[in-house]
Amino acid sequence: MAQIAFLGLGNMGGPMAKNLIAAGHTLAVFDLVPEACAALAAEGASVATSALDAVSEADVIISMLPAGKHVASTFLGESGLLAQVPTDTLILDASTIDATTAREVGEAAAKLGIDFMDTPVSGGVAAATAGTLAFMCGGSEPAFERARVILAGMGSAEKIFHAGPAGAGQVAKAANNMLLAIHMIGTCEALAMGEAHGLDPAVLSNIMKASSGNNWSLQVYNPWPDVMEGVPSSNQYRPGFMVDLMVKDLGLACEVAESCDLDNQMGKQAMATFSSHQAQGNGDRDFSSIVEWVKAQH
């Protein structure tokens, strides 16, 4: 078992850290929100007074931070953690950020002989709580082999993927969430079209799940209210994966597409659609609430 420093205990980081404790690891945690730290202390974690304090005895550092600027400021520069930790430390950044920053941190770590991987996740709060997250990893093969046993404490072993070198995990995450946004909008349009012509959305969902229109949104995250139990659409679209976060991820996807001169027209349309829904005061609601935006278009 490892001595792990976990930095960032938000909606995703909190349950991820809890699962690591349940897996037998020893955790020191740090977050700017005292209540988040207190919740992990109740699970057996020690609470650090700073990020540097948290990593002082760590074999592994896991970060779950809001954006690339936070990851860069945490790890880079003379006061960054890369300059403070032993070279045998394994660093796993599970944040969803831009690929450029992930590459910069990965390259800086490699120059110091430190194993670093960007390991963004997929599955949302429900999977983080259940310990069934998917991990998309960017870094060296030796770092990936070291990371497997740690990541398995938070996700399914068959869903831990080595995407390529540093930054590759973020590219994979951007591609995945762009596709997720596109098929969620398409699913909402299909259900709205059927319902407008008198079809029961639950019946239509079952038809499409058994047909060529089947997709993840239909299978496990139906956006239509009261069609599926235990999903945000059956609880006023709370909690879940916020519209604000989907807009952020689509922005990252558009940056990745632009960097390789790809005209991702569907991704751009999804970005415009979710941005419009966000602007109407829906930023903190689950992204499947986009069905309301779809139904309002006449």
Buried (B, 14 or more C-beta within 10 A) or exposed (E): EBBBBBBBBBBBBBBBBBBBBEBEBBBBBBBEEEEBBEBBBEBEBBBBEEBBBBBEEBBBBBBBBBBBEBBBEBBBEEEBBBEBBEEEBBBBBBBBBBBBBBBBBBEBBBEEEBBBBBBBBBBBBBBBBBBBBBBBBBBBEEBBEBBEBBBBBBBBEEBBBBBBBBBBBBBBBBBBBBBBBBBBBBBBBBBBEBBEEEBEBBEBBEBBEEEEBEBEBBEBBBBBBEBBEEBBBBBEBEBBBBBBBBBBBBBBBBEBBEEEEEEBEBBBBBBEBBBBBBEEEBBBBBBBBBBBBBBEEE
